[in-house]
Amino acid sequence: MLSVAIDRLLAPQGVVCARPEDTRALGEAVAAELTAGTVLSLEGPLGAGKTQFALGLAKGLSCDGEASSPSFAVMHEYAGKWPVFHFDFYRLKDEDELLTAGFDDCVPAGVTIAEWGDKFPEVFPTGALRLRFDLLPDGGRRITGERVP
């Protein structure tokens, strides 16, 4: 399958999203190219669009109900095309907490999304997609990606 949205993210210039709706739409487009077992690390400062992108991914994967940020719950699970495991590493202090939350069990079972993934980069398997969200001076966001070697 041609991976147009992912290829755009992996290009050096990445993708610029002017509005939150654009970020959600990009997430939805990327979702159409994912398979079970895919892991995504969403990295960048507060307010850069990580949750908006994750909401688009969940919608694109036909998840039931409205997805939301798992900041306080650490992980939300959604039923959709595949199980979607949406983690937020922000409040976790160490990798043991992440493993206690079941991260390693979720990875092979569906699509795993990890906001603030750069806190524990060593947990991502080879081939995982690392997406960097950067704020632009005009209020937009630039999203660039790379695969974990």
C-alpha positions in Angstrom: 0.0 0.0 0.0 1.2 3.5 -0.9 1.9 5.4 2.3 1.4 9.0 1.2 0.8 10.7 4.6 3.6 8.8 6.3 6.0 9.5 3.5 5.2 13.2 3.8 6.0 13.1 7.5 9.3 11.3 6.9 10.4 13.9 4.3 12.9 16.4 5.7 10.4 19.3 5.6 7.6 17.2 7.2 4.1 18.6 7.2 2.9 22.0 8.3 -0.6 22.2 9.9 -2.1 25.7 10.3 -5.0 24.7 12.5 -5.9 22.0 15.0 -8.4 20.7 12.5 -5.5 20.2 10.0 -3.5 18.2 12.6 -6.5 16.0 13.3 -7.0 15.5 9.6 -3.4 14.5 9.2 -3.8 11.9 12.0 -6.8 10.5 10.2 -4.9 10.2 7.0 -2.0 8.5 8.7 -4.4 6.1 10.4 -5.5 4.8 6.9 -1.9 3.6 6.4 -1.4 1.8 9.7 -1.5 -1.9 10.5 -1.9 -3.8 13.7 1.4 -3.7 15.7 2.2 -0.1 14.7 3.7 2.0 17.4 3.8 5.8 17.2 5.8 8.1 19.6 4.4 11.7 19.6 7.1 14.1 20.8 7.1 17.9 21.3 6.3 20.7 23.7 3.0 21.2 25.5 0.3 22.5 23.1 2.1 21.4 19.9 -0.7 19.2 18.6 0.1 15.7 19.9 -3.3 15.1 21.3 -5.1 16.6 18.3 -3.1 14.2 16.1 -3.9 11.2 18.3 -7.6 12.2 18.1 -7.4 12.1 14.4 -5.7 8.7 14.5 -8.4 7.3 16.7 -11.1 8.6 14.4 -9.3 7.3 11.3 -9.2 3.8 13.0 -13.0 3.9 13.5 -12.7 4.0 17.3 -15.9 4.0 19.2 -16.8 7.3 21.0 -14.6 10.4 21.3 -11.0 9.8 22.1 -9.4 12.0 24.8 -6.1 12.8 26.3 -5.0 10.1 28.8 -2.9 12.5 30.9 -4.3 11.5 34.2 -5.3 7.9 33.4 -1.9 7.1 31.7 -3.6 4.9 29.1 -6.9 4.8 27.3 -8.0 1.9 25.2 -10.4 2.3 22.3 -12.2 -0.3 20.2 -11.9 0.3 16.5 -10.4 -1.3 13.4 -7.9 -2.7 15.8 -7.5 -2.1 19.5 -5.9 1.4 20.0 -3.8 2.0 23.1 -3.3 5.7 23.8 -0.6 6.3 26.4 0.6 9.6 27.9 4.1 9.3 29.4 4.1 12.9 30.8 3.4 12.0 34.4 5.4 8.8 34.5 8.7 8.9 36.5 10.4 5.9 35.2 10.2 3.0 32.8 9.0 0.6 35.5 5.8 2.6 35.8 5.3 2.4 32.1 5.7 -1.4 32.1 3.3 -1.7 35.1 0.8 0.2 33.0 1.0 -2.6 30.4 2.9 -0.8 27.6 4.9 -3.9 26.5 1.7 -6.0 26.4 -0.2 -3.5 24.2 2.4 -3.1 21.5 1.8 -6.3 19.6 -2.0 -6.3 20.1 -3.1 -3.2 18.1 -2.0 0.3 17.4 -0.1 2.0 20.2 0.2 5.8 20.5 2.5 7.3 23.1 2.3 11.0 23.8 5.6 12.4 25.3 7.3 9.3 23.9 10.7 11.0 24.1 10.7 10.5 27.9 11.4 6.8 27.3 12.7 6.3 23.8 14.3 3.0 24.6 10.9 1.3 24.9 10.0 1.7 21.2 10.6 -1.2 18.9 12.5 -1.1 15.6 10.3 0.4 13.0 8.2 2.5 15.4 7.3 5.9 14.0 8.7 8.9 16.0 6.8 12.1 15.2 8.2 15.5 16.3 5.7 18.3 16.8 7.2 21.8 16.7 5.4 25.2 17.2 5.8 27.7 14.5 5.9 31.5 15.0 2.6 31.9 13.1 0.8 29.5 15.4 1.0 26.5 13.1 2.8 23.2 13.8 5.5 21.4 11.8 5.3 17.7 12.2 8.3 15.6 11.1 9.0 11.9 11.4 11.6 9.2 11.5 11.6 5.4 12.0 13.2 3.9 15.0 16.3 2.0 13.7 
